[in-house]
Amino acid sequence: MTNTMAETKIAEEDQLRADLYDFLAALLARPADEALLKQCAALSGDDSDLGQAIGALSRVARAVKARAVESEFNALFIGLGRGELLPYASFYLTGFLNEKPLATLRNDMSAQRITRAPNVYEPEDNIASLMEMMAGLITGRFGDPASLEAQKTFYNKHIGPWAGHFYKDLEGAKNSVLYAAVGAVGSAFMEIEREAFRMIAE
């Protein structure tokens, strides 16, 4: 996704949320390289579900090599014909690619002044792009930072209905090693976000 203006100063807890969305986007957009694996390896977590998942990701990242991660990524998401998983909202919600969830997302992207980067060819409803969009809404990457209500609306329409299922599938996929840990982080984070948005007054 392309930036339309500089990011605005936001609360520390919102910056941390955005950072985790961006981190998941980076891990899911392309195979993790040595630099990203080093970032993962340097992480530490606490005793919460998310903290334990982050700690597990760190341990796995210290034990794997970039070449193996590339093979894992390809088996999961590319494969011969198709990968083990199809990380698209349309597929998870309708069983088919390029369906109504993608059209709805494109309409909302236009309303939020979010445009697809010219070097990105994946449909916009893929999990990496949605994680990046959510980060951008929080930080103001596409305009002013979105209100919590606007974040909640976007999350509930485009992420909440399926991302948790995707991350659980990623955890349990037969080809997942590093990405099983990524799935655990994503699953725990989606649960935190779901519950936080649920608590926002209607």
Secondary structure, 3 states (H helix, E strand, C coil): CCCCCCCCCCCHHHHHHHHHHHHHHHHHHCCCCHHHHHHHHCCCCCCCHHHHHHHHHHHHHHHCCHHHHHHHHHHHHCCCCCCCCCCEHHHHHHCCCCCHHHHHHHHHHHHCCCCCCCCCCCCCCEHHHHHHHHHHHHHCCCCCCCCHHHHHHHHHHHHCCCHHHHHHHHHHCCCCCHHHHHHHHHHHHHHHHHHHHHHCCC
